[in-house]
């Protein structure tokens, strides 16, 4: 399973899935179909399908993993809470918020009952529930949960922990979404400072904080400041991971969107095209994220007056989405 994990980190999803499938088959024969090790393999395989956009393939695997955990360990076990969260995340990725919410809520209840209200694992479950509320635009419900998560983590880990940095980032992102830029900026800056102190200025872990602060600047029209941070983020990833790694994709898109907003169409097209090539290479030509890239370029071409090219890309994206239904 460790080798499969390495392949997963490298973005080699199909190879990882083949290895996990083999491990699953061996575990089912040696330990029986209802052993927790089988549930672990099912969960990993479901994750790989989910990241490829194969939600229909992932769902029964997550459900079977959950059922095994509940039967083998009991319905209040922490592993059950994790399995609930994984299935909820799958539903959330599809916009099925009503299906996801009771699963996240049950995971929180299990964690609180087993560990008490101020345990870091409770914070993790609360954070998932807050993220669901944020994703559906219910900021009023998300804010007190994010604040509670931050409080638990600061109390448990101290003010300079990476989990605290993540909570600061989440709360700042909520403020940014509300247009409360003055409230968001110091939280983003504190989050970035924590990560830099812990990992160093050129560690890939710094990238999320850099991108979020850059996005805040871009939202306020401070394009030069945003571009500097986005370019720094991309350079860190290229140096650490290489120019063809799938994790570079998001930084390319951030820069492309920034350039598009400034009507720097040539620079935007270059970044979008590079992102599309990475997505097709690592996810295949028929993934929903590839469709997103095609739609981004189509939108850019419409702005440039290339209506025929835009139409062709939009039609290809629509065909991909139709096949995914």
C-alpha positions as CSV (number, residue, x, y, z in Angstrom):
1,X,0.0,0.0,0.0
2,X,2.9,2.3,0.6
3,X,4.1,2.1,-3.0
4,X,0.5,2.9,-4.1
5,X,0.6,5.9,-1.9
6,X,3.8,7.1,-3.6
7,X,2.2,6.6,-7.0
8,X,-0.8,8.6,-5.8
9,X,1.4,11.5,-4.7
10,X,3.1,11.5,-8.0
11,X,-0.2,11.8,-9.8
12,X,0.0,8.3,-11.3
13,X,-3.5,7.4,-10.4
14,X,-4.2,4.5,-12.8
15,X,-1.0,2.7,-11.7
16,X,-1.9,3.3,-8.0
17,X,-5.4,2.0,-8.6
18,X,-4.1,-1.2,-10.2
19,X,-1.8,-1.8,-7.2
20,X,-4.6,-1.2,-4.7
21,X,-7.0,-3.4,-6.6
22,X,-4.4,-6.2,-6.4
23,X,-4.0,-5.6,-2.6
24,X,-7.7,-5.6,-2.1
25,X,-8.1,-9.0,-3.9
26,X,-5.3,-10.5,-1.8
27,X,-6.8,-9.1,1.5
28,X,-10.3,-10.5,0.6
29,X,-8.9,-14.0,0.1
30,X,-6.5,-14.0,3.1
31,X,-8.6,-12.2,5.7
32,X,-12.1,-12.4,4.4
33,X,-14.4,-9.9,2.8
34,X,-15.3,-8.1,6.0
35,X,-11.9,-7.5,7.5
36,X,-10.9,-3.8,8.3
37,X,-7.9,-4.2,6.0
38,X,-10.3,-4.8,3.2
39,X,-12.1,-1.6,4.2
40,X,-8.8,0.3,4.1
41,X,-8.1,-0.9,0.5
42,X,-11.7,-0.1,-0.6
43,X,-11.3,3.4,0.8
44,X,-8.1,4.0,-1.0
45,X,-9.4,2.7,-4.3
46,X,-12.5,4.9,-3.9
47,X,-10.3,7.9,-3.3
48,X,-8.4,7.2,-6.5
49,X,-11.6,6.9,-8.5
50,X,-12.9,10.1,-6.9
51,X,-9.9,12.1,-7.9
52,X,-10.3,10.9,-11.5
53,X,-13.9,12.1,-11.4
54,X,-15.3,8.6,-11.4
55,X,-17.9,9.3,-8.7
56,X,-20.2,6.4,-9.6
57,X,-17.3,4.0,-9.3
58,X,-16.2,5.5,-6.0
59,X,-19.5,5.6,-4.2
60,X,-20.2,1.8,-3.7
61,X,-16.6,1.3,-2.6
62,X,-16.9,4.0,0.1
63,X,-20.2,2.6,1.2
64,X,-18.9,-0.9,1.4
65,X,-15.8,0.3,3.4
66,X,-18.1,2.1,5.8
67,X,-20.3,-0.9,6.3
68,X,-17.3,-3.1,7.1
69,X,-16.0,-0.6,9.6
70,X,-19.4,-0.3,11.3
71,X,-19.7,-4.1,11.6
72,X,-16.1,-4.9,12.6
73,X,-15.5,-1.9,14.9
74,X,-18.9,-0.7,16.0
75,X,-20.9,2.3,14.9
76,X,-19.1,4.7,17.2
77,X,-15.5,4.0,16.3
78,X,-13.3,6.7,15.1
79,X,-12.5,4.8,11.9
80,X,-16.3,4.9,11.2
81,X,-16.2,8.7,11.6
82,X,-13.4,8.9,9.0
83,X,-15.3,6.7,6.6
84,X,-18.4,8.8,7.0
85,X,-16.3,11.9,6.2
86,X,-14.9,10.3,3.1
87,X,-18.3,9.4,1.7
88,X,-19.6,12.9,2.6
89,X,-16.7,14.5,0.8
90,X,-17.6,12.5,-2.3
91,X,-21.2,13.8,-2.2
92,X,-20.0,17.3,-1.6
93,X,-17.7,17.2,-4.6
94,X,-20.9,16.4,-6.7
95,X,-22.9,19.2,-5.1
96,X,-25.0,16.7,-3.2
97,X,-25.0,18.8,0.0
98,X,-28.2,17.3,1.5
99,X,-26.6,13.8,1.3
100,X,-23.3,15.0,2.7
101,X,-24.5,17.0,5.7
102,X,-25.9,14.2,7.9
103,X,-22.7,12.1,7.3
104,X,-20.5,15.0,8.4
105,X,-22.8,15.7,11.4
106,X,-22.7,12.1,12.5
107,X,-18.9,12.1,12.2
108,X,-18.8,15.1,14.5
109,X,-21.1,13.4,17.0
110,X,-18.9,10.3,17.1
111,X,-15.8,12.3,17.6
112,X,-17.3,14.4,20.4
113,X,-18.7,11.3,22.2
114,X,-15.4,9.4,22.0
115,X,-12.9,12.2,22.6
116,X,-14.7,15.2,24.2
117,X,-15.6,18.5,22.6
118,X,-12.1,20.0,22.5
119,X,-10.1,17.2,20.9
120,X,-8.2,18.0,17.7
121,X,-10.0,15.2,15.9
122,X,-13.3,16.9,16.7
123,X,-11.8,20.0,15.2
124,X,-11.1,18.1,12.0
125,X,-14.7,16.9,11.8
126,X,-16.1,20.3,12.5
127,X,-13.8,21.7,9.8
128,X,-15.3,19.4,7.3
129,X,-18.9,20.4,8.2
130,X,-17.9,24.1,8.0
131,X,-16.5,23.5,4.6
132,X,-19.8,22.0,3.5
133,X,-21.7,25.1,4.7
134,X,-19.1,27.3,3.0
135,X,-19.4,25.4,-0.3
136,X,-23.1,25.9,-0.5
137,X,-22.8,29.6,0.4
138,X,-24.1,29.4,3.9
139,X,-21.4,31.6,5.4
140,X,-23.4,32.3,8.6
141,X,-23.4,28.6,9.5
142,X,-19.8,28.1,8.5
143,X,-18.3,31.1,10.4
144,X,-18.9,29.9,14.0
145,X,-17.7,26.4,13.1
146,X,-14.4,27.7,11.6
147,X,-14.0,29.9,14.7
148,X,-14.5,26.9,17.0
149,X,-12.0,24.9,15.0
150,X,-9.4,27.7,15.3
151,X,-10.0,27.9,19.1
152,X,-9.6,24.2,19.6
153,X,-6.4,24.0,17.5
154,X,-4.8,27.0,19.2
155,X,-5.6,25.5,22.6
156,X,-4.3,22.1,21.7
157,X,-1.3,22.9,19.6
158,X,-0.3,26.5,20.4
159,X,-0.4,29.5,18.1
160,X,2.2,28.5,15.6
161,X,1.0,25.1,14.5
162,X,0.3,24.2,10.8
163,X,-3.2,23.2,11.7
164,X,-3.8,26.6,13.2
165,X,-2.4,28.1,9.9
166,X,-5.0,26.1,8.0
167,X,-7.8,27.3,10.2
168,X,-6.7,30.9,9.8
169,X,-6.7,30.4,6.1
170,X,-10.2,29.0,6.1
171,X,-11.6,31.8,8.2
172,X,-9.9,34.4,6.0
173,X,-11.3,32.8,2.9
174,X,-14.8,33.1,4.3
175,X,-14.2,36.8,5.0
176,X,-12.8,37.2,1.5
177,X,-15.9,35.6,0.0
178,X,-18.0,38.1,1.9
179,X,-15.9,41.0,0.6
180,X,-14.5,41.6,4.1
181,X,-11.0,42.1,2.8
182,X,-9.6,44.1,5.8
183,X,-10.6,41.3,8.1
184,X,-9.2,38.6,5.8
185,X,-5.7,40.1,5.1
186,X,-4.2,39.8,8.6
187,X,-5.4,36.2,8.9
188,X,-3.9,35.2,5.6
189,X,-0.6,37.0,6.6
190,X,-0.5,35.2,9.9
191,X,-1.2,31.9,8.2
192,X,1.6,32.5,5.7
193,X,4.1,33.5,8.5
194,X,3.4,30.3,10.4
195,X,4.0,28.1,7.4
196,X,7.2,29.9,6.5
197,X,8.5,29.6,10.0
198,X,7.8,25.9,10.2
199,X,8.7,24.8,6.7
200,X,10.9,27.5,5.2
201,X,10.1,30.0,2.5
202,X,10.6,27.6,-0.4
203,X,8.7,24.6,0.9
204,X,5.6,23.5,-1.2
205,X,3.5,23.9,1.9
206,X,3.8,27.6,1.6
207,X,2.0,27.6,-1.8
208,X,-1.5,27.5,-0.5
209,X,-0.9,30.5,1.8
210,X,0.8,32.5,-1.1
211,X,-2.1,31.7,-3.5
212,X,-4.8,32.8,-1.1
213,X,-3.1,36.0,-0.2
214,X,-2.6,36.7,-3.9
215,X,-6.2,36.0,-4.6
216,X,-7.1,38.5,-2.0
217,X,-5.0,41.1,-3.7
218,X,-6.5,40.3,-7.0
219,X,-10.0,40.7,-5.7
220,X,-9.0,44.3,-4.7
221,X,-7.4,45.0,-8.1
222,X,-3.9,44.9,-6.7
223,X,-2.7,42.9,-9.7
224,X,1.0,43.5,-9.4
225,X,1.1,42.3,-5.8
226,X,-1.0,39.3,-6.8
227,X,1.1,38.4,-9.8
228,X,4.3,38.4,-7.7
229,X,2.9,35.9,-5.2
230,X,1.4,33.7,-7.9
231,X,4.7,33.6,-9.7
232,X,6.6,32.8,-6.5
233,X,4.1,30.0,-5.8
234,X,4.6,28.5,-9.3
235,X,8.4,28.7,-9.0
236,X,8.4,26.9,-5.6
237,X,6.3,24.1,-7.1
238,X,8.4,23.8,-10.2
239,X,11.6,23.7,-8.2
240,X,10.3,21.1,-5.7
241,X,8.2,18.9,-8.0
242,X,9.2,19.5,-11.6
243,X,7.4,21.3,-14.3
244,X,5.1,18.4,-15.2
245,X,3.7,17.6,-11.8
246,X,-0.1,17.8,-11.5
247,X,0.1,20.0,-8.4
248,X,1.4,22.8,-10.6
249,X,-1.9,23.0,-12.3
250,X,-3.7,25.3,-9.9
251,X,-0.9,27.9,-9.9
252,X,-1.0,28.0,-13.6
253,X,-4.8,28.6,-13.5
254,X,-4.5,31.3,-11.0
255,X,-2.0,33.2,-13.2
256,X,-4.1,32.6,-16.3
257,X,-7.2,34.1,-14.6
258,X,-5.2,37.1,-13.3
259,X,-3.9,37.8,-16.8
260,X,-7.3,37.4,-18.3
261,X,-8.7,39.9,-15.8
262,X,-6.0,42.4,-17.0
263,X,-6.8,41.6,-20.7
264,X,-3.3,40.1,-21.1
265,X,-4.7,37.5,-23.4
266,X,-1.6,36.0,-24.8
267,X,-0.1,35.3,-21.3
268,X,-3.5,33.9,-20.2
269,X,-3.7,31.6,-23.1
270,X,-0.2,30.2,-22.5
271,X,-1.0,29.4,-18.9
272,X,-4.4,27.9,-19.7
273,X,-2.9,25.7,-22.4
274,X,-0.1,24.5,-20.2
275,X,-2.7,23.7,-17.5
276,X,-4.9,21.8,-20.0
277,X,-1.9,19.7,-21.1
278,X,-1.1,18.7,-17.5
279,X,-4.7,17.8,-16.8
280,X,-5.1,15.7,-19.9
281,X,-1.8,13.9,-19.2
282,X,-2.6,13.1,-15.6
283,X,-6.4,12.8,-15.6
284,X,-7.2,11.7,-19.1
285,X,-9.0,13.6,-21.9
286,X,-12.5,13.0,-20.5
287,X,-12.2,14.3,-16.9
288,X,-14.6,17.0,-15.6
289,X,-11.5,19.1,-14.7
290,X,-10.4,18.9,-18.3
291,X,-13.8,20.1,-19.3
292,X,-13.3,23.1,-16.9
293,X,-10.0,23.9,-18.7
294,X,-11.7,23.8,-22.1
295,X,-14.4,26.1,-20.9
296,X,-11.8,28.5,-19.5
297,X,-10.0,28.7,-22.8
298,X,-13.3,29.0,-24.6
299,X,-14.3,32.0,-22.5
300,X,-10.9,33.6,-23.2
301,X,-11.3,33.1,-26.9
302,X,-14.7,34.7,-26.8
303,X,-13.2,37.7,-25.2
304,X,-10.5,37.7,-27.9
305,X,-13.1,37.5,-30.7
306,X,-12.2,33.9,-31.7
307,X,-15.8,32.7,-31.7
308,X,-15.3,29.6,-33.8
309,X,-12.5,28.3,-31.7
310,X,-14.5,29.1,-28.5
311,X,-17.5,27.2,-29.9
312,X,-15.4,24.1,-30.6
313,X,-13.9,24.0,-27.2
314,X,-17.3,24.6,-25.5
315,X,-18.8,21.7,-27.5
316,X,-15.9,19.4,-26.5
317,X,-16.4,20.3,-22.9
318,X,-20.2,19.6,-23.2
319,X,-19.5,16.2,-24.7
320,X,-17.2,15.3,-21.7
321,X,-19.8,16.4,-19.2
322,X,-22.5,14.4,-21.0
323,X,-20.4,11.3,-20.9
324,X,-20.0,11.7,-17.1
325,X,-23.7,11.8,-16.3
